[in-house]
Amino acid sequence: MSSRASNEDVGQISEMNELIVKIAPALASSLLGLLVIAYLAVFRVMKKPKGSTKMVKIADSIKEGAKAFLHREYIYLVGFVVIMYIVIGAITGSWAETGLSFLLGAALSAFCGYCGMLIAVEANVRTANAAKTGLNSALQVAFGSGGVMGLSVVCLGLLGLIVIYSIVGGNTQVDTAYMAGFGFGASGIALFARVGGGIYTKAADVGADLVGKVESAIPEDSPKNPATIADNVGDNVGDVAGMGADLFESFVGSIIASVQLSEAAIRTFRVVNPRIGDEPTDARYESDRDHFVALPFWIAGLGIFAAIIGIFLVRTSEDARSEATGGSSAHHDQHKLLASKGQQHEDLQNQLLHIIRRGIFSATVLSWIFSYVTCGVFFEFTSTTCYYLLGCITIGLIAGETIGICTEYATSFAYKPTISIAKKSRIGSAGVIIQGLGIGMLSTIAPMFVVCIAVLSCYELAGDYGIAIAAVGMLSTLGVTLATDAFGPVADNAGGIAEMAELEEYVRETTDGLDALGNTTAATGKGFAIGSAVLTSLALLAAYKSDAGLEVIDISAAEVLVAAIFGACLPYIFAALTMMAVGRAASLMIEEVRRQFREYHLLEENPTREPDFAACVAISTKASIIEMIIPGILAILAPLFVGFLLGSQALGGLLIGALTSGFMLAVFMANAGGAWDNAKKFIEADRLGQDKGKGSSEHAAAVVGDTIGDPFKDTSGPALNILIKLMTMMSLVFAEYLPNKSYDDSQWYVAVVVAVAFMAVAFGITYWMRKTGFGSIDYGNVNTLARQQH
């Protein structure tokens, strides 16, 4: 690192000690982003017509269900926030700075998720109605709502950090430690939003698919299926609100890590000699510390400008669908689509992907140009410091795009991995499941290499600070990246509304095209979220090590090795808890749907009454709220237990174990689930043959695989990246208050209190479930059933 170190100031802006200079681009871009959000919400979404009365009635049911769930979830989260505020204040003594930062982070994270849900439930019916006109009209509405979600996350996240930094300030690790409280607040809300929303949506989805499509052979989103409204509600509370809170956490976490590592940057780029009492906190490094603190604010702020431009570049011509299918009019296009969907479906998918990529890649290039100018202005265009840091930002941008491409290859039905799963449906559901598991496991290789190369390269270029600023670079275009992910659930909802309102089939074909694109962009979005989570967590881990006063984390030490093994096991425990939670909640949903089919004769020509959609919504709401408690508390209390029992170095081992294990498991689950989903869609597009589409044995086998993949990709997998970020951020909050040795006489009792608290909650909920029969299905008398079968 000596070749990079300078005896002179590397920062070139003499006024950098002024607060306004540090935050000006971030503040300006955030305020502009809020104006763009208002424009998109009003002119792209709210001013568009909703359609028929029947469509509006269906959409209102979805909206009411989504609001009811989030209101109830947030009531529980208020209790969590109050308790954690007291814990933070009691342990750190920083009731005002760290405590209030925690409250602000939690409030903004929850608000972002709620805003995303509100715009999504307004856009779904308008997208369905716009699909009557053409592809571009539907795309503009759906993507406009996604843009609102994406820009809300980055603008509110950046404004929140600007507010707390403007009030408290600081440019050393100790002075800016309060910012970890903001990140912890965002992490806590994100975890519960992702887990609760994921359980909700997949309980409804699994129940609707198994009883509707597999057992009763009725179409997806059939108005006869009582679980369809709950399924569509789940798309909004899980895929929109949950993903928004997740990436809000990553975005602010990367900036916090960079600010916290300003001293690490001083050690890298300045000649610091501790042997003569020289420290990075000395006054002579003040200006450079200010530059390193300001850099992530500038990069993130200018990235918002790039994202805004990228969002407005996502558009296609009105006759795009017609061109993709060889027609020139909507009527002609309708008949062409209905006559032969196979190749036409793929052409449309590829065209829409190109449109989305145009927006993302344009934003990426613009963000890089802005970063180049920023680094040059900060550190002089002729200096090595400028290009070392620009190299890290470039690596972060490329790594994010590369992980997305790798994920797309593993999950899109345009490529061999997913096609191979679809072909295995010819031998039954077992073949689909086995192939999907194998594809998911193999898909971990490419992201692993990308992250490893990125981390090693950034560390060589700029040390720990380089890893953090690479994460900022990767997330600088989050506004448009998240928009491409968030519009998918809107398109899915629009398709459901079109099916339930019994609109013309060409309308459903249009929404299906957007939905298929949404599935692919959602898969790449999950890959992006996981990759950014790993980089952010590594940067936070470096900050934790410094805060805790650790020179190294010795993995060969017994207590550290034990903690690392425990940490590696935690993602599996967490994933198992969430998977089984979906299973129990889905069991309740399955039983309810079967009951309504049986008692209301819903599958007959003249049912005795309409489906009771509210009953299914209530089941998903109650189940998800209860089931999210144990996994959430485990993630929060595990670091406290290990830290106070085995010491700060052992906690570092736990974080390393959880990070490495959780990264691989998250990629495996997200990609396997995405591949199963798109293998089913490959079959539904008649790509295996006209006689092997919907209603065939091959389709039934693929539906089973997709049903298994649903909680993989939408519940357990996405929640794992929040798990590793949450534990790292929480450890950073309490780092300087943890004992330095194992079994510290004055603090070991805290670990006992934590363990007892977790056991009391876990056993209490488990006992209640067994006592009430929660999640169980009455199969009748087993012996009687056995005699009947013989």
Disulfide bonds with the S-S distance in Angstrom:
none
